[in-house]
Amino acid sequence: MTDSVNLVIDGKTYTLPVITGTEGEKAIDITRLRQETGFITFDPGFGNTGSCLSSITFMNGEKGILRYRGIPIEQLAEKSTFIEVIYLLINGHLPTLEELNKTRVILNDSSLIHEDMHIFFQNFPKASHPMGILSSMVNALKSFYPDLKNNDNLIKNFLNLISKVRTMAAMSYRYSKGEKIVYPRHDLTYCANFLNMMFDSPVHPYQIDEDIVKALNVFLILHADHEQNCSTAAVRVVGSGRVNLYAAISAGIAALWGPLHGGANQAVIEMLTDIHKNGVSIEDVIKKAKDKNDPFRLMGFGHRVYKTYDPRAKIMKKMCDKILGKISKPDPLLDIARQLEEVALTDPYFIDHNLYPNVDFYSGIVLRAIGIPTNMFTVMFAIGRLPGWISQWKESMEDPNWKISRPRQIYTGLKENNYKNIQER
Ligand code: ACO
């Protein structure tokens, strides 16, 4: 097995070490490249750049594999709960019954929000996007819940944040509707509690449906981590300046908001709604997506890493069929989604570009069926991704070789230039 490679620059050979991961992926270690050769690498979008060693999530985009701490996503989606996955990601192993119960108790105990924070929620303009509110509120948590230092307390702090983000997400929805907030309940499970906080009303008490609770668990599990994606990279980069956890997570939420990342689930529903409302044909949509002169992209298709069907999309598609079958409510958007998928999967452009449905293609339809409003979709993604961000932040803080993130650049501006007095310009 190669443990080093040679780089020849102007006739001089430099030997660079090779790092091999547990699944056999290889990286050329260039940490001394600039010092020894004066060169840097150039990789916009970081598609070829490994930024850390990580033992949290493994994915293989060519084979469509995703595993958390070695456990395939398919097994976790079928057998596990979101609480178990939170524990798994943060601690590195599945919890025993005692550890699981302890986690549940901490999540329950920390589910309330400081009453002084309510005033913030009440004063955001009603049209505010919930992602903006959530990002600001998570940053504000630092003032209300100062960091704790020792490890036991740190885990409590993580669970505290996870529990509060769920409560704050439901609160922002209730306030945006002009409705009274619903407090968390000690007798409900994590996901059932969220649904109750979102939808319970004095005139229509919310009926907990275990299939809907399971669907929400699966949705959150599928989104719980995805190694060094845009928002996780943001959490690590911002965290590398040694800011507090809340500020780093708030940066992750802001990064997730974008339509090319977590905002895609909302963008998919908006795209399907547009097609439905305006009666656009599937052929025209596909044609538009392929047109180089048109910025339109087929939302929910394509992925930086997956060059085959996203394994999460397969699970989400099944969940979609199950939930829609159960509530026996036909969704015209699902029909459009199915037709788009069918055409795109056989179209040479999509085949040549390795463009397959990603998780967001079906997750929006599942969330709609559960009753989650479209502008809350990305917030749902954030609730799911939180344990991933936290685990990655923790891993980075514990890394003895961690450095502040500070990429280089190749300057392409003017050469040295003289200041001109204003009269001479
Ligand atoms: N529709 C049409 N064409 C596409 C699409 C799409 N959805 N995605 C990529 N392409 C084309 C590009 O036009 C480009 O074509 P070219 O090489 O002929 O110029 C080629 O495929 C490669 O595209 P890039 O943007 O270079 O691929 P990258 O890996 O940088 O982008 C991304 C990945 C951002 C996800 C992209 O596929 C996209 O915009 N998809 C739609 C938005 C989306 O669904 N995002 C969710 C991602 S999953 C997540 O974050 C949870």
Residues whose N, C-alpha, C, O or C-beta is under 5 A from the ligand:
A	BS01	ACO	P259 L260 H261 G262 A264 A289 R297 L298 M299 G300 F301 G302 H303 R304 H353 N358
